[in-house]
Amino acid sequence: MTYSVQDAREHLGEILEKVRSGERVLISEAGSEVAEIRSVEGPVSTEETLRRLEEEGIITPPSADQPSLAEVLRELEEDWRVDPPKPGGLKRFLESRG
């Protein structure tokens, strides 16, 4: 179910009832969805989050030839031991994007 921002303000109790019953509620502004309200399910693992995102079609699973996250992190750590990142790299990157 989708509510506009104004409707969400006016019908918060109704929205919370829907969420408690397991529904997810979307909030739209100027015709575009900007937020989602869903129940709190407690701590969710990264693997569970990725599985859910795949099921919803938000992300696609990696192909078989892609390295795992652990392999990528290990490679980065090895590279950084040899040539550590220089301070201010993010700032320089953002400035280069204008």
Secondary structure, DSSP 8 states (H G I E B T S, - for coil): -EEEHHHHHHTHHHHHHHHHTT--EEEEETTEEEEEE--------HHHHHHHHHHTTSS----TTS--HHHHHHHHHHHHHHS---TTHHHHHHHHT-
